[in-house]
Amino acid sequence: MKKVLAMALLCAAGLPVCAAGQADTTAPKFSISPTGRILMDAAAYTSNEKKDFPAGFAVPDVRVGVKASYGKWKACVDIGYAFGKIGLKDIYVQHTFDQSNLLRFGYFVHQFGLQSATSSSMKISMEEPTSNEAFNYPRLLGAMYVFDKGDYFATASIHAESKAMQLHSNELGKTGYGGMTRLAWRPVREDGNIVQVGFSFAAGSAQYTNSADDGHRAYSIAANFPTRVANVNAVGATVENISSMVKFTPELLLARGPLALESQYYYFRLNRRQDLQAYTAYGAYAMLRCLAIGGDYQYSHADAGIATPAPKSLEFVLGYNYTNTSCAKAGILGGRVNDVNLTANWYINKYMIWRLRMGYTHRFDKAGVPDVNLGAIQTRFQVIF
């Protein structure tokens, strides 16, 4: 009788029960933890277009979320708030088959190049390179398989277009789709000694434009000036009569002691219908990193990139980016950007980072708008847990 009562109590508590009537301590444990972040920015500018860049303050990102795990299963829900709007961020479920293989499905950033391995708040140059904003992907609804073992890292994704999270299928009319992969070879990945080369490729269909009647025959790319206190478009174009999209990005990662180099090149092509000239665009960035305080750079297997420096580290990052979204052969002048920047990152503790960025950006060759010269000094205090 006592055994029956004990089993009943265990069942009522939701605990697994073994044949002997005891709680099964070998069963997976359920855990749940809150997540969040706060970014607080300030910026001052000097520009020939002063009306577009007044100095100011901003809270460009506030997030609240939760992560849960049960055995080989994990789930994440993340909600963001910025400039009076609430938006969905990461929402996914993940199954880990073993130490080297996992499958994630839901709404998240898929792996496409080195920059996709870090979130927007963890960019070492405070703001991501313009080329990555223009040619990479936002969060997408889909599934991604990840292989991470030894010298090799590989991902494969399938996804729907970004509007699939905002509109019903009858409103889209026709849902755009695509796929991508990231492959990386890392023959050296010791602390203070890293060599990695990689290649990412993606292909997809045209996207939703303004209504379901448009027939999904357009594709848009765009990138803002590298600041979130002011919100000003730098380059980009919307191309009509699209049949398909292809793009790729080779990547390079090197580290020796407290010095590191990260770089990517992007190629982007839109094939067009009715014998129209294809639209092509390209860009590249390089960032030289130095840990003035904090020892040597370390490798992160989960991201296939450099791990976040330890608390109390001080890092300097010198970056350059060139982006070209103008294609004379297609008759589309989306603009070109040169950007050089220097960023200091102080990793205060496990949860807090302070950043200071100084940069110069030159935008030119964009149809219908003047050239812009922008000097900016920005700072950010962020809390992430």
NUVEX-913553 format. One line per 2 residues: number of its first residue (from 1); for each residue x negated, y, z of N, C-alpha, C. Coordinates in steps of 0.2 Angstrom, whole numbers, plus 2048, in hexadecimal, padded with zeros to 3 digits. Layout:
residues N
NUM) X:Y:Z:X:Y:Z:X:Y:Z | ...
***
This chain:
residues 385
1) 7FC:7FA:800:800:800:800:7FC:806:800 | 7F6:806:804:7F2:80C:804:7EF:80D:7FE
3) 7ED:808:7FA:7EA:808:7F4:7EF:80B:7EE | 7F5:809:7EF:7FA:80C:7EA:7FB:814:7EB
5) 7FB:816:7F2:7FC:81D:7F3:7F6:821:7F1 | 7F0:81E:7F2:7EA:821:7F0:7EA:822:7E8
7) 7EC:81D:7E5:7EC:81E:7DD:7F1:823:7DB | 7F7:823:7DF:7FC:828:7DD:7F9:82F:7DE
9) 7F6:830:7E4:7F3:837:7E5:7EE:839:7E0 | 7EA:834:7DE:7E5:836:7D9:7E8:838:7D2
11) 7ED:834:7D0:7F1:835:7CA:7F4:83C:7CA | 7F7:83E:7D0:7FA:844:7D1:7F5:84A:7D0
13) 7EF:849:7D2:7EA:84E:7D2:7E7:84E:7CB | 7E9:84A:7C7:7E7:84A:7C0:7E0:847:7BF
15) 7DE:843:7C4:7D7:840:7C3:7D7:839:7C0 | 7D2:837:7BC:7D2:830:7B9:7D2:82B:7BF
17) 7D5:825:7BE:7D5:820:7C3:7D2:81A:7C0 | 7CD:817:7C3:7CB:810:7C1:7CF:80A:7C4
19) 7CD:804:7C2:7D1:7FF:7C4:7D1:7FE:7CB | 7CC:800:7CF:7CB:7FF:7D6:7CF:804:7DA
21) 7D2:809:7D6:7D6:80E:7DA:7D3:814:7DC | 7CC:814:7DA:7C8:81A:7DC:7C8:81F:7D6
23) 7C6:825:7D8:7C5:82A:7D2:7BF:828:7CE | 7C0:828:7C7:7BB:827:7C3:7B6:82C:7C2
25) 7B1:82C:7C5:7AC:832:7C5:7A8:832:7BF | 7A8:82C:7BB:7A5:82C:7B4:7A9:830:7AF
27) 7AF:831:7B0:7B3:835:7AB:7B1:83C:7AA | 7B2:83F:7A4:7AF:845:7A2:7B3:84A:7A7
29) 7AF:850:7A9:7B2:855:7AD:7B4:85B:7A9 | 7BA:85D:7AB:7BC:863:7A7:7BA:86A:7AB
31) 7B7:86E:7A7:7B4:874:7AA:7B7:87A:7A6 | 7B8:880:7A9:7BA:886:7A6:7B7:88C:7A9
33) 7B5:891:7A4:7B1:897:7A7:7B3:89D:7A3 | 7B4:8A3:7A6:7B5:8A9:7A2:7AF:8AB:79F
35) 7B0:8AF:799:7AB:8B3:795:7AD:8BA:794 | 7A9:8BE:793:7AA:8C5:792:7A4:8C9:78F
37) 7A5:8CF:78D:7A0:8D3:78B:7A3:8DB:78B | 79E:8DF:78C:7A0:8E6:78B:79A:8EA:788
39) 79B:8ED:783:796:8F1:77F:798:8F9:780 | 793:8FD:782:794:904:783:78E:907:77F
41) 790:90B:77A:78B:90F:776:78C:916:776 | 786:919:775:786:921:774:781:922:76E
43) 782:927:76A:77F:928:764:77E:930:762 | 779:932:75F:778:939:75C:775:938:755
45) 777:93C:751:775:93C:74A:773:942:747 | 76F:942:742:76D:947:73D:76E:945:736
47) 772:949:732:774:947:72C:776:94D:727 | 775:94C:721:778:951:71C:77F:951:71B
49) 782:94B:71E:78A:94B:71E:78C:94B:726 | 78B:951:729:78C:951:730:793:950:732
51) 798:951:72E:79F:950:730:7A0:949:731 | 79D:945:72E:79E:93D:72F:79A:93A:735
53) 796:93E:738:792:93B:73D:791:940:743 | 796:941:746:796:945:74D:793:940:752
55) 78F:943:757:78D:93F:75C:793:93D:761 | 792:938:764:797:935:768:796:92F:76D
57) 79B:92D:770:79A:927:774:7A0:922:772 | 79F:91B:773:7A4:916:771:7A3:910:775
59) 7A8:90C:776:7A8:906:779:7AA:901:773 | 7A5:8FF:76F:7A7:8FC:768:7A9:8F4:769
61) 7A9:8F2:76F:7AB:8EB:770:7AC:8E9:777 | 7B2:8E7:779:7B3:8E4:77F:7B7:8DD:77E
63) 7B4:8D8:781:7B7:8D1:780:7B9:8CE:787 | 7BE:8CA:787:7C0:8C5:78C:7C2:8BF:789
65) 7BF:8B9:78C:7C0:8B3:789:7BF:8AD:78E | 7C0:8A7:78C:7BF:8A1:790:7BC:89C:78C
67) 7B7:898:78F:7B5:892:78C:7B6:88C:791 | 7B8:886:78D:7BA:880:791:7B6:87A:78E
69) 7B5:875:792:7B1:86F:790:7B4:869:793 | 7B5:864:78F:7B7:85D:792:7B3:858:78E
71) 7AE:855:792:7AA:850:78E:7A6:853:788 | 7A8:850:782:7A5:852:77C:7A9:858:779
73) 7AE:85A:77C:7B2:85F:779:7B1:866:77C | 7B1:86B:778:7B1:872:77B:7B6:876:777
75) 7B8:87C:77A:7BD:880:777:7BB:887:779 | 7BC:88C:775:7BB:893:776:7C0:898:774
77) 7C2:89C:778:7C7:8A2:776:7C4:8A8:778 | 7C4:8AD:773:7C1:8B3:775:7C5:8B9:772
79) 7C7:8BE:775:7CB:8C3:773:7C7:8CA:774 | 7C7:8CE:76F:7C4:8D4:76F:7C8:8DA:76F
81) 7C5:8E0:771:7C9:8E6:771:7C3:8EC:76F | 7C5:8F0:76A:7C1:8F5:768:7C5:8FB:764
83) 7C4:901:766:7C7:907:763:7CF:906:763 | 7D2:904:768:7D9:903:768:7DC:8FD:765
85) 7D8:8F8:763:7DB:8F3:75F:7D8:8EC:763 | 7DD:8E7:763:7DC:8E1:766:7DB:8DC:760
87) 7D6:8D8:761:7D4:8D3:75B:7D2:8CD:75E | 7D3:8C7:75A:7D1:8C1:75B:7C9:8C0:759
89) 7C6:8BD:75E:7BF:8BC:75C:7BE:8B4:75B | 7B9:8B1:75F:7B8:8AA:75E:7BE:8A6:761
91) 7C1:8A1:75D:7C6:89D:760:7C5:896:75C | 7C2:891:760:7C0:88B:75D:7C0:885:762
93) 7C0:87F:75F:7BF:879:763:7B9:876:760 | 7B5:872:764:7AF:86F:762:7AE:868:765
95) 7AC:864:760:7AB:85D:763:7A3:85B:762 | 7A0:859:767:799:857:766:798:850:766
97) 796:84D:760:795:846:75F:78F:843:763 | 78A:847:763:784:845:767:77F:84B:767
99) 779:84A:769:775:850:76A:773:854:763 | 774:850:75E:772:853:757:778:855:753
101) 77E:853:754:784:854:750:78A:857:753 | 78D:85C:750:793:85E:753:798:861:74D
103) 79E:862:74F:7A3:864:74A:7A7:86A:74E | 7A7:870:74B:7AB:875:74E:7B1:877:749
105) 7B7:878:74B:7BC:87B:747:7C0:880:74A | 7C3:885:746:7C6:88A:749:7C4:891:746
107) 7C4:896:749:7C2:89D:747:7BC:89F:74A | 7B7:8A0:746:7B0:8A2:749:7AB:8A4:743
109) 7A5:8A6:745:7A0:8A8:740:79D:8A1:73D | 79D:8A0:737:79A:89A:734:792:89C:733
111) 78E:897:733:787:898:732:785:899:72B | 782:89F:729:780:8A1:723:77A:8A6:724
113) 774:8A3:724:76E:8A7:725:76D:8A8:72D | 767:8AA:72E:764:8AB:735:768:8B0:739
115) 76B:8B5:736:76F:8BA:73A:775:8B8:73C | 778:8B2:739:77E:8B0:73B:77E:8AC:742
117) 778:8AB:744:777:8A7:74A:778:8AB:750 | 778:8B1:750:779:8B6:756:77F:8BA:755
119) 782:8BB:75B:788:8BF:75B:787:8C6:759 | 78C:8CA:758:78B:8D1:756:788:8D5:75C
121) 789:8D3:762:786:8D7:768:77F:8D5:769 | 77D:8D0:766:776:8CD:768:771:8CF:762
123) 773:8D3:75D:76E:8D5:758:768:8D9:75B | 762:8D6:759:75C:8D9:75C:75B:8E0:75A
125) 75E:8E2:754:75D:8E9:752:763:8ED:754 | 767:8EB:759:76D:8EE:75B:773:8EE:757
127) 772:8F0:750:777:8EE:74B:774:8EA:746 | 778:8E5:743:776:8E1:73E:773:8E4:738
129) 76E:8E1:734:76C:8E4:72E:772:8E5:729 | 772:8EB:725:777:8EC:721:779:8E7:71C
131) 773:8E3:719:774:8DE:715:778:8D8:717 | 777:8D7:71E:77B:8D1:721:782:8D3:722
133) 784:8D9:723:78B:8DB:724:78E:8DB:71D | 78A:8DD:718:78D:8DD:711:78E:8D6:70E
135) 789:8D2:70F:789:8CB:70B:78B:8C5:710 | 78B:8C6:716:78D:8C0:71A:794:8C0:71B
137) 797:8BB:720:79E:8BA:721:7A0:8BD:727 | 7A6:8BF:728:7A9:8C0:72F:7AB:8BA:731
139) 7AF:8BA:737:7B2:8B3:739:7B7:8B0:734 | 7B7:8AA:734:7BB:8A6:72F:7BE:8A0:732
141) 7C4:89F:730:7C8:899:732:7C6:893:72E | 7C3:88E:732:7C0:888:72E:7BD:883:733
143) 7B8:87F:730:7B5:87A:734:7AD:87A:732 | 7A9:879:737:7A2:878:735:79F:872:739
145) 79B:86F:735:797:869:738:790:86C:739 | 78D:86A:73E:786:86C:740:782:866:742
147) 77C:866:73E:777:860:740:770:864:742 | 76E:862:748:768:865:74B:764:860:74E
149) 75E:85E:74B:75A:859:74D:753:85A:74B | 74E:85A:74F:747:85A:74D:746:860:749
151) 743:85F:743:740:864:73F:746:867:73A | 74C:865:73B:751:867:736:758:869:73A
153) 75B:86E:737:761:871:739:765:872:733 | 76B:870:733:770:870:72D:777:871:72F
155) 77B:875:72B:782:876:72D:785:876:726 | 78C:874:726:790:874:720:797:876:723
157) 79A:87B:71F:7A0:87E:721:7A5:87E:71B | 7AC:87D:71D:7B1:87F:718:7B6:884:71C
159) 7B9:888:718:7BC:88E:71B:7C2:891:717 | 7C7:894:71A:7CB:898:716:7C9:89F:716
161) 7CC:8A4:712:7CA:8AB:712:7CC:8AE:718 | 7C9:8B4:71A:7CA:8B7:720:7D1:8B9:721
163) 7D5:8BB:71C:7DC:8BD:71D:7E0:8B7:720 | 7DE:8B1:71F:7E2:8AC:722:7E4:8AC:729
165) 7E0:8B0:72D:7E1:8B1:734:7E6:8B7:735 | 7E8:8BA:730:7EC:8C0:731:7F3:8C0:72D
167) 7F3:8BB:728:7F9:8BB:724:7FB:8B4:723 | 802:8B3:723:805:8AC:721:803:8AA:71A
169) 804:8A4:719:802:8A1:712:807:8A4:70D | 80D:8A6:70E:811:8A9:709:810:8B0:708
171) 80D:8B3:70D:80A:8BA:70C:804:8BB:708 | 800:8B6:709:7F9:8B5:705:7FB:8B3:6FE
173) 800:8AF:6FD:802:8AD:6F6:7FD:8A7:6F4 | 7F7:8A8:6F5:7F2:8A3:6F3:7EC:8A4:6F8
175) 7EA:89F:6FC:7E5:8A0:700:7DE:89E:6FD | 7D9:8A3:6FE:7D3:8A2:6FC:7CF:89D:700
177) 7CA:89A:6FE:7C6:895:701:7BF:896:6FF | 7BB:892:703:7B3:892:701:7B0:88D:706
179) 7A9:88C:705:7A5:888:709:79E:88B:709 | 79A:889:70E:793:88B:70E:78F:886:712
181) 789:887:712:784:883:715:77E:887:717 | 77B:885:71D:774:888:71F:770:882:721
183) 76A:882:71D:765:87D:71E:75E:880:721 | 75B:87E:726:755:881:729:750:87B:72A
185) 74A:87C:729:744:878:72A:740:87C:72F | 73E:878:735:73A:87C:73A:735:877:73D
187) 730:876:739:72A:872:73A:726:874:741 | 727:87A:743:724:87C:749:729:880:74D
189) 72A:87E:753:72F:881:757:72D:881:75F | 727:882:760:725:882:767:725:889:76A
191) 725:88A:770:725:891:773:71F:895:771 | 720:89A:76E:71B:89F:76C:718:89D:765
193) 71B:898:762:719:895:75B:71E:892:757 | 721:896:753:727:894:74F:726:896:748
195) 728:891:744:728:892:73C:72F:88E:73A | 733:892:737:739:890:734:73B:893:72D
197) 73D:88F:728:73F:892:722:746:88F:721 | 74A:892:71E:751:890:71D:754:893:716
199) 75A:890:715:75E:892:70F:765:891:710 | 769:896:70F:771:895:70F:774:897:709
201) 779:893:707:77D:894:701:784:894:702 | 788:898:6FE:78F:898:6FF:793:899:6F9
203) 799:897:6F8:79D:898:6F2:7A4:898:6F4 | 7A8:89C:6F1:7AF:89D:6F2:7B3:8A0:6ED
205) 7B9:8A0:6EE:7BE:8A3:6E9:7BF:8AA:6EA | 7C3:8AE:6E6:7C5:8B5:6E7:7C9:8B5:6EE
207) 7CB:8BB:6F0:7CE:8BD:6F6:7D5:8C0:6F5 | 7D9:8C0:6FA:7DF:8C4:6FB:7DD:8CC:6FA
209) 7E1:8D0:6F7:7DF:8D7:6F6:7E5:8DB:6FA | 7EA:8DC:6F6:7EF:8E0:6F9:7F6:8DD:6FA
211) 7F7:8D8:6F6:7FE:8D4:6F6:7FD:8CE:6F3 | 802:8C9:6F4:801:8C2:6F1:802:8C3:6EA
213) 805:8C8:6E7:806:8C8:6E0:7FF:8CA:6DC | 7FA:8CC:6DF:7F4:8CE:6DC:7F0:8C8:6D9
215) 7F2:8C2:6DC:7EF:8BC:6D9:7E8:8BA:6DB | 7E6:8BD:6E1:7DF:8BB:6E3:7DA:8BB:6DE
217) 7D9:8C1:6DB:7D4:8C2:6D6:7CF:8C8:6D8 | 7CE:8C9:6DE:7CA:8CE:6E0:7C5:8CC:6E6
219) 7C0:8D0:6E7:7BB:8CE:6EC:7B8:8D4:6EF | 7B8:8D5:6F5:7B5:8DC:6F8:7AF:8DA:6FD
221) 7AA:8DF:6FC:7A5:8DE:701:7A4:8E6:703 | 7A1:8E6:70A:7A0:8ED:70C:79C:8ED:712
223) 799:8F2:714:794:8F3:71A:794:8FA:71C | 795:8FB:722:794:902:725:78D:904:727
225) 78C:90B:728:786:90D:72B:785:90A:731 | 77E:908:733:77D:904:739:77E:908:740
227) 784:909:741:786:90C:747:78E:90B:748 | 790:90A:74F:797:909:750:79A:90F:754
229) 796:914:756:799:91A:759:79D:91E:753 | 79A:91E:74D:79D:921:747:79F:91B:743
231) 7A4:91B:73F:7A6:916:73B:7A7:918:734 | 7A1:918:730:7A1:91A:729:79E:915:725
233) 7A2:914:71F:7A0:90F:71A:799:911:717 | 795:90D:716:78E:90E:712:78E:90C:70B
235) 790:905:70A:790:902:704:795:8FD:703 | 797:8FB:6FD:79C:8F6:6FC:7A0:8F7:6F5
237) 7A3:8F2:6F3:7A7:8F2:6ED:7AD:8ED:6ED | 7B2:8EF:6EA:7B8:8EA:6E9:7B7:8E8:6E1
239) 7B7:8E2:6DF:7B6:8E0:6D8:7BC:8DC:6D6 | 7BF:8DE:6D1:7C5:8DA:6CE:7C3:8D5:6C9
241) 7C9:8D1:6C8:7C8:8CB:6C3:7C3:8C6:6C5 | 7C3:8C4:6CB:7BE:8BF:6CD:7C0:8B8:6CC
243) 7BB:8B4:6CA:7BD:8AD:6CA:7BA:8A9:6D0 | 7B4:8AB:6D2:7B0:8A8:6D7:7AB:8AC:6DA
245) 7A8:8AA:6E0:7A3:8AE:6E3:79D:8A8:6E5 | 797:8AA:6E4:791:8A6:6E7:78C:8AB:6EA
247) 789:8A9:6EF:784:8AD:6F2:77F:8A8:6F6 | 779:8AA:6F7:774:8A6:6FB:76F:8AB:6FE
249) 76C:8A8:703:767:8AC:707:762:8A8:70A | 75B:8A8:707:756:8A5:70B:754:8A9:711
251) 751:8A5:716:74F:8A9:71C:748:8A6:71E | 745:8AB:722:73E:8A9:725:73E:8AB:72C
253) 73B:8A7:730:73A:8A9:737:733:8A6:73A | 72F:8AB:73C:729:8A9:73E:728:8AD:745
255) 724:8A9:74A:723:8AC:750:71C:8A9:752 | 718:8AE:755:711:8AC:758:711:8B0:75F
257) 711:8AC:764:710:8B0:76B:716:8B5:76C | 715:8BB:76D:71A:8C0:76E:71C:8C4:768
259) 71A:8C2:762:71B:8C5:75B:71F:8C0:757 | 724:8C3:753:729:8BF:74F:72B:8C3:749
261) 72C:8BF:744:72F:8C2:73E:735:8BF:73C | 73B:8C2:73A:741:8C0:737:742:8C3:731
263) 745:8BF:72C:746:8C2:725:74B:8BE:721 | 74F:8C2:71D:754:8BE:719:754:8C2:712
265) 756:8BF:70D:757:8C2:706:75E:8BF:705 | 763:8C4:702:76A:8C2:700:76B:8C3:6F9
267) 76E:8BE:6F6:770:8BF:6EF:778:8BD:6EE | 77B:8C2:6EB:783:8C1:6EB:785:8C2:6E4
269) 78A:8BE:6E2:78C:8BE:6DB:794:8BD:6DA | 797:8C1:6D7:79E:8C0:6D5:79F:8BE:6CE
271) 7A1:8B8:6CC:7A3:8B6:6C5:7AA:8B9:6C4 | 7AB:8BC:6BE:7B1:8BF:6BC:7B4:8BC:6B6
273) 7BB:8BD:6B5:7BF:8BB:6B0:7BE:8BF:6AA | 7C2:8BD:6A4:7C3:8C1:69E:7BC:8C4:69C
275) 7B7:8C0:69C:7B0:8C1:699:7AD:8C8:69C | 7AF:8CA:6A2:7AC:8CF:6A5:7A6:8CE:6A8
277) 7A1:8D3:6A8:79A:8D2:6AB:79B:8D0:6B2 | 797:8CB:6B4:797:8C9:6BB:794:8CF:6C0
279) 796:8CF:6C6:794:8D4:6CA:78E:8D1:6CF | 789:8D4:6D0:783:8D1:6D4:781:8D7:6D9
281) 77F:8D5:6DF:77D:8D9:6E4:777:8D5:6E8 | 773:8D9:6EB:76E:8D6:6EF:76B:8DA:6F5
283) 767:8D7:6F9:765:8DB:6FF:760:8D7:703 | 75C:8DA:707:757:8D7:70B:755:8DB:711
285) 753:8D7:717:751:8DB:71D:74B:8D7:71F | 747:8DA:723:741:8D7:727:741:8DB:72E
287) 740:8D7:733:73F:8DA:73A:739:8D7:73D | 735:8DB:740:72F:8D9:743:730:8DA:74B
289) 730:8D5:74F:732:8D5:756:72B:8D4:75A | 72B:8D8:760:726:8D8:764:728:8D8:76C
291) 726:8D3:770:728:8D3:777:722:8D6:77B | 723:8DC:77C:71E:8E0:780:71E:8DD:787
293) 724:8DB:78A:724:8D8:790:728:8D2:790 | 726:8CC:792:72A:8C6:792:727:8C0:78F
295) 721:8C0:78E:71E:8BA:78B:71F:8B9:784 | 71F:8B2:782:720:8B0:77B:727:8AF:779
297) 728:8AF:773:72F:8AE:770:730:8A6:770 | 736:8A4:772:738:89D:772:73E:89C:76D
299) 73E:895:76C:743:893:766:749:891:769 | 74F:892:766:756:890:768:758:88B:762
301) 759:884:764:75B:87F:760:762:881:75D | 767:882:762:76E:883:761:76F:888:75B
303) 76B:88E:75B:76C:893:756:767:892:750 | 762:88E:751:75D:88E:74C:75A:895:74B
305) 758:898:750:755:89E:751:751:89F:757 | 74F:8A6:758:74B:8A7:75E:750:8A8:764
307) 74E:8A5:76A:752:8A6:770:752:8AD:772 | 758:8AF:776:758:8B5:779:752:8B6:77E
309) 74E:8BB:77E:749:8BC:783:74B:8BB:78A | 746:8B9:78E:748:8B8:795:74A:8BF:799
311) 74D:8BF:79E:74F:8C5:7A2:748:8C9:7A4 | 749:8CF:7A4:744:8D4:7A5:73F:8D5:79F
313) 740:8D2:79A:73C:8D3:794:73D:8D9:790 | 738:8DC:78D:739:8E2:789:736:8E1:782
315) 73B:8E2:77D:73A:8E0:776:73A:8E7:772 | 736:8E7:76D:736:8EC:768:737:8E9:761
317) 73C:8EB:75D:73D:8E9:756:73D:8EE:751 | 739:8ED:74C:738:8F1:746:73B:8EE:740
319) 740:8F1:73E:744:8EE:738:745:8F3:732 | 745:8EF:72C:747:8F3:726:74C:8EF:722
321) 751:8F2:71F:756:8EF:71B:757:8F3:714 | 758:8EF:70F:75A:8F2:709:760:8EE:706
323) 765:8F2:704:76B:8EF:702:76D:8F2:6FB | 76F:8EE:6F6:771:8F1:6EF:778:8EE:6ED
325) 77D:8F2:6EE:784:8EF:6EB:786:8F3:6E5 | 781:8F6:6E1:782:8F9:6DB:780:8F4:6D5
327) 785:8F3:6D1:783:8EE:6CB:785:8F2:6C5 | 780:8F5:6C1:781:8F9:6BB:784:8F5:6B6
329) 782:8EE:6B5:785:8EA:6B0:78C:8E9:6B0 | 78E:8E9:6B6:796:8E8:6B8:799:8EF:6B8
331) 795:8F4:6B8:798:8FB:6B8:79B:8FD:6BF | 798:8FA:6C4:79B:8FB:6CB:795:8FD:6CF
333) 796:903:6D2:791:907:6D6:793:907:6DE | 791:902:6E1:793:901:6E8:78F:904:6ED
335) 789:906:6EB:784:90A:6EF:77E:906:6F1 | 779:909:6F3:773:906:6F5:771:909:6FC
337) 76D:905:700:76B:908:707:764:906:708 | 760:90A:70A:75A:909:70E:75B:90B:715
339) 758:906:719:759:908:721:753:905:724 | 750:90A:728:74A:908:72C:74C:909:734
341) 74A:905:738:74C:906:73F:747:903:744 | 747:906:74A:743:903:750:748:903:756
343) 748:8FD:759:74C:8FB:75E:748:8F9:764 | 74A:8FB:76A:747:8F9:770:74D:8F5:774
345) 74B:8EF:776:750:8EB:77A:74D:8E9:781 | 751:8EB:786:74F:8E9:78D:754:8E4:790
347) 752:8DE:791:756:8D9:793:756:8D9:79B | 75A:8DD:79E:75A:8DF:7A5:75B:8D9:7A9
349) 760:8D5:7A8:761:8CE:7AB:764:8CA:7A7 | 767:8C4:7AA:76A:8BF:7A6:770:8C2:7A2
351) 773:8C7:7A5:77A:8C9:7A2:77A:8D0:79F | 774:8D4:7A0:774:8DB:79E:76E:8DC:799
353) 770:8E0:794:76A:8E3:78F:76B:8EA:78E | 766:8EE:78D:766:8F5:78B:762:8F5:785
355) 765:8F9:780:762:8FA:779:761:901:778 | 75C:903:774:75B:909:771:758:909:76A
357) 75C:90C:766:75A:90B:75E:75A:912:75B | 754:913:757:753:919:753:753:916:74C
359) 756:91A:747:756:917:741:758:91D:73C | 756:91B:735:757:920:730:75A:91C:72A
361) 760:91E:727:763:91B:722:764:91F:71C | 763:91D:716:764:921:710:769:91D:70C
363) 76F:920:70A:774:91D:706:774:921:6FF | 774:91D:6FA:774:921:6F3:777:91C:6EE
365) 778:91F:6E8:77A:91B:6E2:781:918:6E3 | 786:91C:6E7:78D:919:6E8:791:91E:6E4
367) 795:91B:6E0:79A:91F:6DC:79F:924:6E0 | 79F:92A:6DE:7A4:92E:6E1:7A3:931:6E8
369) 79D:930:6EB:79B:933:6F1:794:935:6F1 | 792:93A:6F5:78B:93D:6F5:787:938:6F9
371) 780:939:6F7:77B:935:6FB:77B:937:702 | 779:933:706:779:934:70E:772:933:711
373) 76F:937:714:769:936:718:76C:937:720 | 76A:931:723:76D:931:72A:767:92F:72F
375) 766:933:734:761:932:739:765:930:73F | 764:92B:743:768:929:749:764:927:74F
377) 766:929:755:763:926:75B:769:924:75F | 769:91D:761:76F:91A:764:76C:916:76A
379) 771:915:76F:76F:911:775:775:90D:776 | 774:907:779:779:903:77B:778:8FF:782
381) 77D:8FF:786:77C:8FB:78C:782:8F6:78C | 77F:8EF:78C:784:8EA:78B:784:8E5:791
383) 78A:8E2:793:78B:8DD:798:78E:8D7:794 | 78B:8D1:795:78E:8CB:792:78D:8C5:797
385) 793:8C2:797:793:8BC:79C:797:8B6:799
***
